Amino acid sequence: MGNGMWRRGRLSLTITITAFAQSPDRGRGLARDMSVRWALEEVGQPHAVRLLSFAAMKEADHLALQPFGQIPTYEDGDLTLFESGAIVFHIAQRYMGLLPDDEGARARAINWMFAALNTVEPPILQREGAMLTERDKPWHAERLPMLDGQVHDRLAALACRLGDATWIDGAFSAGDLLLVNVLRRLTTSGLLAAHPNLLAYVARGEGRPAFQRAFADQLAVFIGTEQSGQP
């Protein structure tokens, strides 16, 4: 499957993002465009999605937008952005719905955006990488408990801070969006089971109508690829 375009809404579209034509997550909604899709749905902004093959991601046209040859990118008029966290931050600042009006609450929501990507996610990605690439290595069985312990440390601290609150700091914000998206990477690992409030937190995020629309759009790409018989 080559480049393609998926569209949402009937309005004239100025925003275009990029996504995998064949996502390696096989429809689980874990690719980096998911948080951007979700953010755009939360703020009610229609957008186009340009689907890229792995080969197209390394071509000059895409590298001009994303110097590391990854997805997603975000184009809106003369503005081009890459890095999912930066894109979500831009969307949250530009449109109402993802950052509070109160200055202090807004700063705290932004704080949680950075915490999601810089503190909570790294040990999760390190464990995920080990599970994908090191399972046949002689040190894997000894190393995995250490990686699990690092993830548990982050989860325990986050669970303590969340407590019995609905969202991490008052109303739902871009901080929650990124935190939930990060935690979703653990849903098949069993590691969230030790923290029922985090399991419930993820379920609340996944239950939001905007998340459901974004997930359905991303899943449709995988289904379309499967039905077309593309590798």
Secondary structure as UniProt FT lines:
FT   STRAND          4..7
FT   STRAND          15..20
FT   TURN            24..27
FT   HELIX           33..42
FT   TURN            43..44
FT   STRAND          48..52
FT   TURN            54..55
FT   HELIX           56..58
FT   HELIX           60..63
FT   TURN            64..65
FT   TURN            67..68
FT   STRAND          73..76
FT   TURN            77..78
FT   STRAND          79..82
FT   HELIX           84..94
FT   TURN            96..97
FT   HELIX           103..115
FT   HELIX           116..120
FT   HELIX           121..133
FT   TURN            135..136
FT   TURN            138..139
FT   HELIX           140..162
FT   TURN            163..164
FT   TURN            168..169
FT   HELIX           174..183
FT   HELIX           184..186
FT   TURN            187..189
FT   HELIX           191..194
FT   HELIX           196..207
FT   HELIX           209..228
//
